[in-house]
Amino acid sequence: MLSIGNCLNAQFSGMGGTSNSSSSTDEERPPKPKVKQFRGDVFRGLSIHADIGSPIISLLGGNTRSYELQVDVNLYRRIFPIFEVGYATAEKELISQINYNTRAPFFRVGVNYGLLKPFKDDETSRNVKSYPFVGVRYAFSPMWYNLENIVLDDEYWGTSEVLSFNNQFAYSGWIEVVGGVRVDLFKGLTMGWSVRLKTLLHTTAPDKSHVWYVLGYGKSSGMGFMFNYTIGYTFYSGKDTKETK
């Protein structure tokens, strides 16, 4: 009987030892390394887009006209430095029949960050051609504006004088936070949607009220909001072109 008991104890002890060894092995196993997303070819393409949303809105009525182009570079299929240029006009009759009008270009420079990872968790490459993004811009407009038909009344003498301030210059700058989607429709034909929240940082005008409307930004009295709808073409790098075939 003693020999049988000793054998059973030995077996249970061996099983327990094996279990502890397996548990310690699992605990000592190193964590799975993160998949590197910024690797391979750096340059992956160039996109040229035109905003068609703003001209359509202008045709529906209003006091402003705006036209703009965008050029962005695809780096690692994740980072997209971007340059935007536009030209706009605005005209408005303000209080007391004061007329405000301006025509000038505006510029934006910044970067978009793609939210879709170019490599999956199993290390396989994802062909990123349609993606959501977030971004930031610094924008500015060197603008000339006119303030016309400013009536000054002299109550003491009972006279009035009409003044105009033409070709007044102001440099205005602002920052934008952007979010949107870029979609590849067919072999490089791409379109995009984006929304922008803007904050005016500075202007060289004596007061914000002197520049009622900052071209590329909007009304200077508060924060700006804009929706862009663009269409254009993307020139993919050779590698990405082969991946689409």
C-alpha positions in Angstrom: 0.0 0.0 0.0 2.8 2.3 0.8 4.4 1.8 -2.5 1.1 2.6 -4.3 0.6 5.8 -2.3 4.2 6.9 -2.9 3.7 6.4 -6.6 0.5 8.4 -6.6 2.1 11.2 -4.7 5.0 11.2 -7.1 2.7 11.4 -10.1 0.6 14.3 -8.6 3.8 16.1 -7.7 5.1 15.7 -11.3 1.8 17.0 -12.7 1.9 20.0 -10.5 5.5 20.8 -11.4 4.6 20.6 -15.1 1.7 23.0 -14.6 3.8 25.6 -12.8 6.5 25.4 -15.5 3.9 26.0 -18.3 2.4 29.0 -16.3 5.8 30.6 -15.8 6.6 30.1 -19.5 3.4 32.0 -20.5 4.2 34.8 -18.1 7.8 35.2 -19.4 6.6 35.3 -23.1 7.5 38.8 -24.5 4.6 41.0 -25.7 3.9 41.1 -29.4 5.8 44.1 -31.0 3.8 46.9 -32.4 3.5 47.0 -36.2 5.6 49.8 -37.7 3.4 52.1 -39.8 6.1 54.4 -41.2 8.2 52.2 -43.4 8.8 51.4 -47.1 8.8 54.1 -49.7 8.3 57.6 -48.4 6.8 59.3 -51.4 3.5 57.6 -52.4 1.8 60.2 -54.6 0.7 63.8 -55.4 -2.9 65.1 -55.5 -4.3 68.2 -57.1 -7.9 69.2 -56.2 -10.3 72.1 -56.9 -13.0 73.2 -54.5 -16.3 73.1 -56.3 -18.5 73.6 -53.2 -17.7 77.3 -52.7 -18.5 78.4 -56.3 -21.8 76.5 -56.2 -22.8 78.2 -53.0 -21.9 81.6 -54.5 -24.2 80.9 -57.4 -27.1 80.4 -55.0 -26.7 84.0 -53.9 -24.6 86.0 -51.4 -22.1 88.8 -51.2 -18.9 86.7 -51.6 -17.2 84.7 -54.4 -14.4 82.2 -53.7 -12.3 79.9 -55.8 -9.4 77.7 -54.6 -7.0 74.9 -55.4 -5.3 72.3 -53.2 -2.0 70.4 -53.7 -0.9 67.7 -51.2 1.9 65.1 -51.1 1.4 61.6 -49.9 4.1 60.5 -47.5 4.1 56.9 -46.1 0.3 56.8 -47.0 -0.3 58.5 -43.6 1.1 62.1 -43.6 -0.1 64.6 -46.2 1.6 68.1 -46.3 -0.8 70.4 -48.1 -0.7 73.9 -49.8 -3.9 75.7 -50.7 -4.3 78.9 -52.7 -7.5 80.8 -53.5 -8.9 84.1 -54.8 -12.0 85.7 -53.4 -14.2 88.8 -53.5 -16.7 90.3 -51.1 -19.0 93.2 -51.1 -21.4 94.3 -48.4 -23.5 97.3 -47.5 -22.9 97.8 -43.8 -24.7 100.0 -41.3 -25.6 103.6 -42.3 -25.1 102.6 -46.0 -21.4 102.2 -45.7 -20.1 100.1 -48.5 -17.3 97.5 -47.9 -15.6 95.7 -50.8 -12.4 93.7 -51.2 -10.6 91.4 -53.7 -7.5 89.4 -52.8 -5.8 86.0 -52.7 -5.5 83.9 -49.7 -3.1 81.0 -48.8 -3.1 78.0 -46.4 -0.2 75.7 -45.5 -0.5 72.7 -43.2 -0.7 68.9 -42.9 -3.4 66.2 -42.9 -2.9 63.0 -40.9 -4.6 59.8 -42.3 -6.6 57.8 -39.7 -6.3 54.5 -41.6 -3.2 52.5 -40.8 -1.3 51.4 -43.9 -0.2 48.1 -42.3 -2.6 45.6 -40.6 -1.8 43.9 -37.3 -0.6 40.8 -39.2 2.0 42.9 -41.0 0.3 42.8 -44.4 0.1 46.0 -46.4 -3.2 47.8 -46.8 -3.7 49.7 -50.1 -4.7 53.1 -48.6 -6.4 55.2 -51.3 -9.6 56.2 -49.5 -9.2 57.5 -45.9 -10.6 59.8 -43.2 -8.2 62.5 -41.9 -7.7 65.3 -39.5 -5.4 68.3 -40.0 -4.3 71.8 -39.2 -3.6 74.9 -41.3 -2.1 78.3 -40.9 -3.7 80.6 -43.4 -3.3 84.3 -44.3 -4.5 86.9 -46.7 -2.7 90.1 -47.9 -5.9 92.0 -48.8 -6.8 95.5 -50.1 -10.2 96.8 -49.1 -12.4 99.9 -49.6 -14.7 101.6 -47.1 -17.0 104.0 -49.1 -19.9 106.3 -48.4 -19.0 107.1 -44.7 -21.2 110.0 -43.7 -20.0 112.3 -41.0 -22.6 114.7 -39.6 -21.6 117.9 -37.8 -24.6 118.7 -35.6 -23.2 122.1 -34.5 -22.8 123.5 -38.0 -25.6 121.4 -39.5 -23.3 120.0 -42.3 -22.3 116.6 -43.4 -19.3 115.1 -45.2 -18.9 111.9 -47.2 -15.6 110.1 -46.8 -14.1 107.1 -48.5 -11.0 105.1 -47.7 -9.8 103.2 -50.7 -7.0 100.7 -51.3 -6.5 100.1 -47.6 -4.1 97.2 -46.9 -4.4 94.6 -44.1 -2.6 91.4 -43.5 -4.7 88.9 -41.6 -3.8 85.4 -40.4 -5.7 82.6 -38.8 -5.5 79.0 -37.8 -7.8 76.1 -38.9 -8.6 72.7 -37.5 -9.8 70.4 -40.3 -11.5 67.0 -40.5 -12.7 65.1 -43.6 -12.6 62.2 -46.0 -10.7 61.5 -49.3 -12.2 58.9 -51.6 -10.6 57.3 -54.7 -13.4 57.0 -57.3 -11.6 55.4 -60.2 -7.9 55.1 -61.1 -6.8 58.3 -59.5 -10.0 60.3 -59.9 -10.5 61.5 -56.3 -13.0 63.6 -54.4 -13.1 64.8 -50.8 -15.2 66.5 -48.1 -13.9 68.5 -45.2 -15.2 70.8 -42.5 -13.1 73.6 -41.0 -13.2 75.5 -37.7 -11.3 78.8 -37.9 -10.0 81.3 -35.4 -8.6 84.7 -36.4 -5.2 85.3 -34.8 -4.2 88.7 -36.0 -4.8 91.5 -38.5 -2.8 94.7 -39.2 -6.1 96.7 -39.7 -6.6 99.3 -37.0 -9.6 97.3 -35.8 -11.4 94.1 -36.8 -14.5 96.1 -37.7 -12.4 97.7 -40.5 -12.2 94.4 -42.3 -15.7 93.1 -42.1 -14.9 90.1 -44.2 -11.4 88.5 -44.4 -11.0 86.6 -47.7 -10.5 82.9 -47.1 -11.7 83.2 -43.5 -15.1 84.8 -43.3 -16.6 87.5 -41.1 -13.9 88.9 -38.8 -16.3 89.3 -35.8 -16.2 85.7 -34.7 -15.0 82.1 -35.3 -15.4 80.8 -38.8 -16.9 77.5 -40.1 -16.5 76.2 -43.7 -17.5 73.1 -45.7 -15.4 72.2 -48.7 -16.3 69.7 -51.4 -13.3 69.0 -53.8 -12.7 66.9 -56.8 -9.3 66.3 -58.5 -6.7 63.7 -59.6 -4.1 61.8 -57.7 -0.8 60.8 -59.3 0.2 57.7 -57.4 3.8 56.5 -57.2 4.9 53.5 -59.4 4.5 51.0 -56.6 0.9 52.1 -55.7 0.0 52.1 -59.4 1.1 48.4 -59.7 -0.9 47.5 -56.5 -4.1 48.7 -58.2 -3.8 46.4 -61.2 
